[in-house]
Amino acid sequence: MEGVVLLRVEVLGDGGVGKIEVKRSSGYKILDESALGAVKNWRFLPATLDGISVKAWASIPVRFELVK
C-alpha cells in the first residue's frame, strides 16, 4: 500500500497544530488516518506578521512508500 495524503494543517502561533483536514486522500483510509495521527503531534515554526507569531494554514504532503 502506497500513496500521498495532502493535509491542510492549521499551525498555531506557538508552533502547535490546531485543525487538520484531508485535502486530498491517498485512496486508503488507513493511510489517511495514519497521516492525521502523525501530523497532529508535529511542531512547526509559526508564521509571523510584523515580528509576532500568528496562526496560519499550511498544505503538508505525507508520502507512504514501500522501500525494496
C-alpha positions, 0 to 999 in steps of 0.5 A: 500500500502506497500513496500521498495524503495532502493535509491542510494543517492549521499551525498555531502561533506557538508552533502547535497544530490546531485543525487538520483536514484531508485535502486530498486522500491517498485512496486508503483510509488507513493511510489517511488516518495514519497521516492525521495521527502523525501530523497532529503531534508535529511542531512547526515554526509559526508564521509571523506578521510584523515580528509576532507569531500568528496562526496560519494554514499550511498544505503538508504532503505525507508520502507512504512508500514501500522501500525494496 
